[in-house]
């Protein structure tokens, strides 16, 4: 059964929007540390506090979409803030005031549309097409990483040759294109009305609250995964900067290799391993896949710690060695993140799809916030360095993965869709 034709407009929008976001994000750490002279720890704190705001604001964006504007108009209108934010960064290179103004506008734009786009994908499928959601969210996530991969390879190259103004400006152009592509599909979209147009009874409200609490308990341990994972934009960039480059691969551009690995893992998992596991009798439910993703995330940081230990010992290490933890980490990301989008949409009450999507995105916000907190605590009190610091993160994620499995084993919600379904 083919996907609805309007999906191509949403996917095209997502590719360009992610190019704009990750193009800016991929050069931000070194821009803060070197161009604005913030230093490594301060730059890491600022970057991850910005990331926290991007993933916190979906709570507001989801409420606006579900309650007032609907998802279509929320995406279209808030995208304008996004474009303006990139323009501000491009026009104010070297200015701290311009930096914070631009990042604020981008946070409003990116955070405001995130839950709506994720839920808008699911809105396009009828009840008879529900079994396609696992695959479409896999391809949606693939599209995210196509945009990210292109950005991580292209924008650092632009920055190195023509400076930060163009390196921030090109993502702004991409965001304008994303908005245009989304608008072009306006005649084909299925648009769910905001809930203010559909009053709820007291029993419905009570059931919605109960469902939100159950989903929230499952999501509670997930921020620790993101606290570890999102260090690919900071700790791993700095680690890669001390490794020997290889034909254009360095700490910045290696982020693009990570996105390419997601694009490789997504079809392998979605089209091969999930159906194979189902046929062999091991049902790869959403929660089982998410738990496996957390374990792989912890293992990736063990591998990263081993590499860092060699560097701490004075060995010269090629950037190619960083591919090893990336391979493991990106498999974990697909298992947890793409599945988390699917789980959030599937389990959400019909009237609260964007809000539940925002709850999922809030786990990423909390992860960014935790990194900033951990960085500050370590810098001021613990003062762990090198491999020891990385091993601590890995150990914490192993513990939290066990907590997630405990919470997931007690979750009672909608029956998951059959992944072996044709």
Secondary structure, 3 states (H helix, E strand, C coil): CCCCCCHHHHHHHHHHHHHHHHHHHHHHHHHHHHHCCCCHHHHHHHHHHHHHHHHHCHHHHHHHHHHHHHHHHHHHHHHHHHHHHHHHHHHCCCCHHHHHHHHHHHHHHHHHHHHHHHHHHHHCCCHHHHHHHHHHHHHHHHHHHHHHHHHHHHHHHHHHHHCHHHHHHHHHHHHHHHHHHHHHCCCCCCCCCCHHHCCCCHHHHHHHHHHHHHHHHHHCCCHHHHHHHHHHHCHHHHHHHCCECECCECCCCHHHHHHHHHHHHHHHHHHHHHHHHHHCCCCCCHHHHHHHHHHHHHHHHHHHHHHHHHHHCCCCCEHHHHHHHHHHHHHHHHHHHHHHHHHHHHHCCHHHHHHHHHHHHHHHHHHHHHHHHHHHHHHHHHCCCHHHHHHHHHHHHHHHHHHHHHHHHCCCCCCCCCCCCC
